[in-house]
Amino acid sequence: MTAGGGWETVIGLETHVQLRTASKMFCGCSAAFGAPPNTNVCPVCLGLPGALPVPNEQALKLAVRAALALGCTLHPKSVFARKNYFYPDLPKGYQISQFEQPLATDGALSYLSPDRGLTTATIVRLHVEEDAGKSLHDRFPKQTAIDLNRCGVPLIEIVTGPDFRSPQEARRYLQTLKQVLEYAGISDCDMEKGSLRVDANVSVRRAGEAALGTKTEVKNINSFAYVEKALSVERDRQVALLEGGGTVAQQTLLYDSKTSGVRPQRSKEESHDYRYFPDPDLPPLVLTEEFVAQQQAQLPELPAKKRERFMTQYALGVADADVLTGDRAVADYYEAVVHAGADTKLAANWVINEVLGDAKTHQEQLRVPPGALAQLIGLVRGGTLSQQAAKRVFAEVAERGGEPRNVAEALGVVQVADSGVVARWVSEVLGAHQQEVTRYKSGEIKLLPFFVGQVMKLSGGKADPKLAQKILEEKLAA
Ligand SMILES: [Zn+2]
């Protein structure tokens, strides 16, 4: 079901991203995922009296790089604040965050909208904070267990304006954000491990209306596949409410992936007044120009820039360049194939179709070394292998390794370009298809591909198709 009747959807996203650091934000505990419950803890992250927080420099570097990568204005001075609320997974009774003076504001991220083409989302703010612990409801029957390993893990929160007009756009933005953060080594952005989490503000309004409708906040969207689903469900719920003469209540909703529905968060899980105030244990965070310049220098070429460069340097279309630059490892792989001597367009086709197709079924591994792929592409171009034979060789090299030329010989698929041999196949084919020969000679020249196909079939795919066509044309003209 889609929003019909001239409704417009308005979505804003708040994304929490775990920074890729070895230790936590304000203590030396490991920030690694998957340790046994409550083993990565210390007096600081447990909030024991007298323990003092010390900011993690690596986390601050990554946060600044994220702000730069998203084109934000970095503030020379930002302030850590206490966000006070009571919850069992928050032993201090407050979370250290940034409120009135965040690290960065006013950024932008361009992404390819499925509806509107290249579109820019505004980044309203980007701030640093620590994560809370985790409540586990499935460990013991009718009891809640608490794991504090995540307590104090460094996060940045990235808040957009109400800029997205469909759940599909929101998803595309998130994919683009993930690409940028992965490229820059800021986060592994693994939603399954909780290192990228999304909350969304959703409202609807009649098309053409300027004022925003009442929004709800959807939380608990914990996989990329659910982003579109959860937002569509909530949009449709609001449209149905309004069309039935009702009103939308401003509330926080939890997405339930099992039922594909949303339900209101229990009121005791909600807290409206966080009583923010500057953390007296932490001085203001002051960034020098030198520090910022050093972080800028650490940023790699980002996806959008790389895509443009691929289009001009390798004469690729936007769609191909977009696929090849979506992942840094794939982009590097493609460039290695080209540097090993492959034609840029053929290399793009091979990487997009064969290499990525193979990677999909083999844990995202790029199994054929770039040099081997370049050699394989050369063999096709030079007429030694047909396209079909090359695909067999590719699969074999991916599975068992080896030099494409040797593998092709071992498989017996090297193309036959010996005109004597090909001429014999052509004669046999013409002899076996007298009727078609007569039709061809009486003007049905569109039968030529049929004859070429027959020669390829007879030769087991080994005949050089161009040579076969040339000999066929000569013999049929005689
Ligand atoms: Zn700790």
Residues whose N, C-alpha, C, O or C-beta is under 5 A from the ligand:
A	BS01	ZN	C27 G28 C29 N40 V41 C42 V44 C45
